[in-house]
Amino acid sequence: MRGYFGIGVEGISKEQNVGTIVRSAHSFGASFFFAITPDVDINALRISDTSDAFDHLPYYQYSKSEELSLPIESTLVGVEFVDESIELPSFRHPKRAAYILGPEMGSLSPVITDQCHHIVKIPMKFCVNVGVAAAILMYDRMISMGRFAERPVRAGGPLIDDIRSQRASLRRKIRKKK
């Protein structure tokens, strides 16, 4: 997969949620993690971060939104459940992206929203847990950026179809020999 991505949070207050996001980011291959005005104890995050992601991902912390500094040419994408947002299945992920999610019981700040190149939402009836939203976002990026082959037209996976095709070919060869 070409490009890179980082993921961050603004104003988050629950260690379990941050730990879940960092662990998911590590698992999905994020290049970095960041937090703006977090109200959490980073050491407490290890409770839910069973992969020791903080030992494997650069972590950047900012005391206010205006301090946010991202790699040159990266695109900031906000995740916010508002009518004007682009629905995630219709969104083309940038090659070089930084995604930011807001606090558990709130929204991204106007300062961050103004810095975002795009605002996306997960098309659901209501907001889900921020850790769940982050995982869905990263999964969508992985799938849509071509890490895997296109899905087959029929039910089942490509491996099953390949095995069936190989078996059919082998049966034809056996019949020809008889």
Order of alpha helices (4+ residues) and beta strands (2+ residues): beta-alpha-beta-beta-beta-beta-beta-alpha-beta-alpha-alpha
